[in-house]
Amino acid sequence: MMNTATNPQRPFLPLTLHLMYLPLPRFLLMFSTTQILHL
């Protein structure tokens, strides 16, 4: 039962981390495409 009490806070952290690192893959993808175009 104690796990359920701390559970609401736990999914919040991965969600924020996901939102923080979401632009990173997109930026890397754009960077890789530009690199390919430059080659």
Phi, psi and omega per residue, in radians:
M1 nan -0.541 3.141
M2 -1.185 -0.511 3.115
N3 -1.126 -0.662 -3.138
T4 -1.186 -0.487 3.132
A5 -1.212 -0.648 -3.139
T6 -1.605 -0.138 -3.098
N7 -1.091 -0.747 -3.109
P8 -1.005 -0.516 -3.139
Q9 -1.419 -0.470 -3.044
R10 -1.222 -0.796 3.129
P11 -1.149 -0.357 -3.125
F12 -1.168 -0.687 -3.124
L13 -1.132 -0.937 3.107
P14 -1.033 -0.583 3.136
L15 -1.134 -0.779 3.123
T16 -1.153 -0.706 3.125
L17 -1.111 -0.694 3.127
H18 -1.120 -0.742 3.122
L19 -1.160 -0.578 3.127
M20 -1.245 -0.713 -3.079
Y21 -1.621 0.048 3.127
L22 -1.135 -0.785 3.134
P23 -1.176 -0.393 -3.092
L24 -1.079 -0.951 3.112
P25 -1.048 -0.629 3.135
R26 -1.124 -0.731 3.126
F27 -1.159 -0.733 3.134
L28 -1.141 -0.650 3.117
L29 -1.138 -0.773 3.107
M30 -1.120 -0.706 3.139
F31 -1.124 -0.741 -3.139
S32 -1.151 -0.677 3.132
T33 -1.157 -0.689 3.118
T34 -1.166 -0.667 3.118
Q35 -1.103 -0.714 3.132
I36 -1.151 -0.691 3.128
L37 -1.176 -0.598 3.128
H38 -1.268 -0.515 3.102
L39 -1.262 nan nan
